[in-house]
Amino acid sequence: MSKAGTKKLGMGMASLLAVGLLSATLFAETQNRYDSQIQGAVTQKLASKKQFRDVRANVEDGIVTLTGTVDLYQRKLDAAKLARKADHVEGVRNQITVAGPNVPDAQIEQKLAPKLAYERTGFDNTFDYFAIWVKDGVVTLDGAVRNGVARDQAMADISGLPGVKDVIDNVTLEPASQYDDGLRLRVAQAIYRDPALSKYAVDPSRPIRVIVDNGHLTLYGAVDSAMDKQIAGMRAGAVPGAFSVENKLEVVGNNQQGM
């Protein structure tokens, strides 16, 4: 390339660089203006709700960082939801601390267990399963649900309970398919038509839970005896169509347990 060509190429690259720097500067100035606008809007929204009186907002590059304290975990979620509604918000970092009452972990579990056991009572809750663990106020929710409604209701029950500091949601959504739906229905019918197992359909809080994931079947819940567990496994295993059957029923005697 000639010297003239090299000079022109260099000038062109310099021009492009200058345009890029100018664009970046203009973007930064615009974003800074939005940051101030966002912070004002979010701060005003928070100030209008007395439950957020101890929450503060800081904004950088369109990202709202929330700090401070609330007395319920649900209010931590609500504060983030409120912040997201402000114009030009790119995201929210929720660093709010739940500083409500300190409740013993065992007490939190005792209050949540019956709530989750009766979640979605009726035909559908035979096909949902929840399990909870609480450590230092942090609730871990495991399980599987046929649709998201049951999970949302369970999360609402947990989030509104005093003493809950945080929630780890490990609940999976079972795949939606006609094959799985047909299999879970046939298994439920096979189990509950057995005279020894029909009693588990009487109390809506303690059905034998039938979970199907792409043809793989798992039984959850609580039964009164090892014999009942064995019969349930046999009835489920005799239904054609399951790729595998895992019996995770717990034998707990006559206690009303299981979710």
C-alpha positions as CSV (number, residue, x, y, z in Angstrom):
1,M,0.0,0.0,0.0
2,S,1.3,3.5,-0.8
3,K,2.1,6.1,1.8
4,A,-0.9,8.1,0.7
5,G,-3.2,5.0,1.1
6,T,-1.7,4.3,4.5
7,K,-2.3,7.8,5.6
8,K,-5.9,7.8,4.4
9,L,-6.5,4.4,6.2
10,G,-5.0,5.8,9.4
11,M,-7.2,8.9,9.2
12,G,-10.3,6.8,8.6
13,M,-9.5,4.6,11.6
14,A,-8.9,7.7,13.7
15,S,-12.3,9.1,12.6
16,L,-14.1,5.9,13.5
17,L,-12.4,5.9,16.9
18,A,-13.4,9.4,17.5
19,V,-17.0,8.6,16.5
20,G,-16.9,5.6,18.9
21,L,-15.6,7.7,21.8
22,L,-18.2,10.4,21.1
23,S,-21.0,7.8,21.1
24,A,-19.8,6.2,24.3
25,T,-19.6,9.6,25.9
26,L,-23.1,10.5,24.8
27,F,-24.4,7.2,26.0
28,A,-22.7,7.6,29.4
29,E,-24.2,11.1,29.7
30,T,-27.6,9.8,28.8
31,Q,-27.3,6.9,31.2
32,N,-26.2,9.2,34.0
33,R,-29.2,11.4,33.4
34,Y,-31.4,8.3,33.5
35,D,-29.7,7.1,36.7
36,S,-30.6,10.3,38.5
37,Q,-34.2,10.1,37.1
38,I,-34.5,6.4,38.1
39,Q,-33.1,7.0,41.6
40,G,-35.5,9.8,42.2
41,A,-38.5,7.8,41.0
42,V,-37.6,4.6,42.9
43,T,-36.8,6.6,46.1
44,Q,-40.2,8.3,45.8
45,K,-42.0,5.0,45.3
46,L,-40.3,3.5,48.4
47,A,-41.0,6.5,50.5
48,S,-44.7,6.3,49.7
49,K,-44.9,2.8,51.5
50,K,-44.3,2.7,55.2
51,Q,-43.1,-0.9,55.0
52,F,-40.1,0.4,53.0
53,R,-39.1,3.2,55.2
54,D,-35.7,1.6,55.9
55,V,-35.0,0.7,52.3
56,R,-32.5,2.7,50.2
57,A,-31.9,2.7,46.4
58,N,-28.7,3.4,44.5
59,V,-28.6,3.4,40.7
60,E,-25.7,2.9,38.4
61,D,-25.9,2.3,34.6
62,G,-29.6,1.6,35.0
63,I,-29.1,-1.1,37.7
64,V,-31.0,-0.4,40.9
65,T,-29.3,-1.7,44.1
66,L,-31.6,-2.0,47.1
67,T,-30.2,-2.0,50.6
68,G,-31.6,-1.6,54.1
69,T,-34.1,-3.7,56.1
70,V,-37.6,-5.0,56.1
71,D,-39.5,-7.1,58.5
72,L,-40.8,-9.8,56.1
73,Y,-39.2,-11.7,53.3
74,Q,-42.3,-11.0,51.1
75,R,-41.6,-7.2,51.5
76,K,-38.1,-7.7,50.2
77,L,-39.6,-9.2,47.1
78,D,-42.2,-6.5,46.9
79,A,-39.5,-3.8,47.1
80,A,-37.7,-5.3,44.1
81,K,-41.0,-5.5,42.2
82,L,-41.7,-1.9,42.9
83,A,-38.3,-0.8,41.7
84,R,-38.6,-2.7,38.4
85,K,-41.7,-0.6,37.5
86,A,-39.7,2.6,37.3
87,D,-38.9,3.8,33.7
88,H,-35.5,2.9,32.2
89,V,-34.6,0.4,34.9
90,E,-32.3,-2.3,33.4
91,G,-32.2,-4.6,36.5
92,V,-32.4,-4.8,40.2
93,R,-29.9,-6.1,42.8
94,N,-31.8,-6.9,45.9
95,Q,-29.5,-6.7,48.9
96,I,-32.2,-5.9,51.4
97,T,-31.8,-7.7,54.8
98,V,-34.8,-9.3,56.4
99,A,-34.5,-8.1,60.0
100,G,-37.8,-9.3,61.4
101,P,-38.2,-11.5,64.5
102,N,-35.8,-14.4,64.9
103,V,-37.9,-17.5,65.0
104,P,-36.4,-21.0,65.7
105,D,-36.0,-23.1,62.6
106,A,-38.1,-25.9,64.0
107,Q,-41.0,-23.5,64.7
108,I,-40.9,-22.3,61.1
109,E,-41.0,-25.8,59.8
110,Q,-43.9,-26.7,62.1
111,K,-45.9,-23.7,60.7
112,L,-45.1,-24.3,57.1
113,A,-45.6,-28.1,57.0
114,P,-49.4,-28.1,57.3
115,K,-49.7,-25.1,54.9
116,L,-47.7,-26.9,52.2
117,A,-49.5,-30.2,52.9
118,Y,-52.8,-28.7,52.0
119,E,-51.5,-26.7,49.0
120,R,-53.7,-27.2,46.0
121,T,-55.9,-29.7,47.8
122,G,-58.1,-31.7,45.4
123,F,-57.3,-33.8,42.3
124,D,-54.2,-31.9,41.3
125,N,-52.3,-32.1,44.6
126,T,-51.8,-35.9,44.1
127,F,-49.4,-34.8,41.4
128,D,-47.4,-32.2,43.4
129,Y,-44.8,-32.8,46.0
130,F,-43.0,-30.4,48.4
131,A,-40.3,-30.8,51.0
132,I,-38.8,-28.1,53.2
133,W,-35.6,-27.6,55.2
134,V,-34.9,-24.5,57.4
135,K,-31.4,-23.4,58.5
136,D,-30.9,-20.1,60.2
137,G,-34.2,-18.8,58.9
138,V,-33.4,-19.7,55.3
139,V,-36.1,-22.0,53.8
140,T,-35.1,-24.5,51.1
141,L,-38.1,-25.6,49.1
142,D,-37.7,-28.8,47.1
143,G,-40.2,-30.7,45.1
144,A,-41.9,-31.1,41.8
145,V,-45.2,-29.7,40.5
146,R,-47.4,-30.3,37.5
147,N,-47.9,-26.6,37.0
148,G,-46.5,-23.4,38.4
149,V,-49.6,-22.4,40.3
150,A,-48.9,-24.7,43.2
151,R,-45.3,-23.5,43.4
152,D,-46.4,-19.9,43.4
153,Q,-48.9,-20.5,46.2
154,A,-46.2,-22.4,48.3
155,M,-43.8,-19.5,47.8
156,A,-46.4,-17.0,48.9
157,D,-47.0,-19.1,52.1
158,I,-43.3,-19.1,52.9
159,S,-42.5,-15.5,52.0
160,G,-45.2,-14.1,54.2
161,L,-44.2,-16.1,57.4
162,P,-42.4,-14.1,60.1
163,G,-38.9,-15.4,60.8
164,V,-38.2,-16.4,57.2
165,K,-35.0,-14.6,56.1
166,D,-34.5,-16.0,52.6
167,V,-35.9,-18.7,50.3
168,I,-34.0,-21.2,48.0
169,D,-36.5,-22.4,45.4
170,N,-35.5,-25.9,44.1
171,V,-38.9,-26.9,42.9
172,T,-39.0,-28.3,39.4
173,L,-41.9,-28.1,36.9
174,E,-42.8,-31.5,35.5
175,P,-42.7,-31.7,31.7
176,A,-46.1,-31.2,30.1
177,S,-47.0,-34.1,27.8
178,Q,-50.0,-36.3,27.1
179,Y,-47.8,-39.4,27.8
180,D,-46.9,-38.3,31.3
181,D,-50.4,-37.1,32.0
182,G,-51.8,-40.4,31.0
183,L,-49.3,-42.3,33.0
184,R,-49.8,-40.3,36.3
185,L,-53.5,-40.8,36.0
186,R,-53.3,-44.5,35.5
187,V,-50.9,-44.9,38.4
188,A,-53.1,-42.8,40.7
189,Q,-56.1,-45.0,39.8
190,A,-54.2,-48.2,40.3
191,I,-53.1,-47.0,43.8
192,Y,-56.3,-45.6,45.1
193,R,-58.5,-48.5,43.8
194,D,-56.6,-50.8,46.0
195,P,-58.6,-51.4,49.2
196,A,-55.5,-51.1,51.4
197,L,-54.6,-47.7,50.0
198,S,-57.9,-46.0,49.4
199,K,-57.7,-44.4,52.8
200,Y,-55.0,-42.1,51.6
201,A,-57.4,-40.3,49.3
202,V,-59.7,-39.4,52.3
203,D,-57.5,-36.7,53.8
204,P,-56.5,-34.2,51.1
205,S,-53.3,-33.3,52.9
206,R,-51.8,-36.7,52.6
207,P,-52.3,-38.4,49.3
208,I,-49.6,-40.6,47.9
209,R,-47.9,-38.2,45.5
210,V,-47.4,-39.4,41.9
211,I,-44.6,-37.6,40.2
212,V,-43.9,-38.3,36.5
213,D,-41.0,-36.8,34.6
214,N,-40.6,-37.9,31.0
215,G,-42.0,-41.4,31.8
216,H,-40.0,-41.8,35.0
217,L,-42.2,-42.4,38.0
218,T,-41.5,-41.5,41.6
219,L,-43.8,-42.0,44.6
220,Y,-43.6,-39.5,47.5
221,G,-45.5,-38.9,50.7
222,A,-46.1,-40.8,54.0
223,V,-47.9,-44.1,54.7
224,D,-48.9,-45.8,57.9
225,S,-46.9,-49.1,57.4
226,A,-44.1,-50.8,55.4
227,M,-46.8,-53.0,53.9
228,D,-48.7,-50.0,52.5
229,K,-45.4,-48.7,51.0
230,Q,-44.8,-52.1,49.4
231,I,-48.3,-52.4,48.0
232,A,-48.2,-48.8,46.6
233,G,-44.9,-49.7,44.8
234,M,-46.3,-52.9,43.4
235,R,-49.4,-51.2,42.1
236,A,-47.4,-48.4,40.5
237,G,-44.9,-50.9,39.0
238,A,-47.7,-52.9,37.4
239,V,-48.9,-50.0,35.3
240,P,-47.5,-50.3,31.8
241,G,-45.6,-47.3,30.3
242,A,-43.2,-46.2,33.1
243,F,-39.5,-46.3,32.1
244,S,-38.6,-46.5,35.8
245,V,-40.3,-46.6,39.2
246,E,-38.8,-45.2,42.4
247,N,-40.6,-45.7,45.7
248,K,-39.7,-42.8,48.1
249,L,-42.7,-43.2,50.4
250,E,-41.9,-42.7,54.1
251,V,-43.4,-44.9,56.8
252,V,-44.5,-42.7,59.6
253,G,-47.2,-44.7,61.4
254,N,-50.5,-42.9,61.8
255,N,-49.0,-39.3,62.1
256,Q,-50.5,-36.9,59.6
257,Q,-47.3,-36.1,57.7
258,G,-46.1,-35.6,54.2
259,M,-46.5,-32.8,51.7
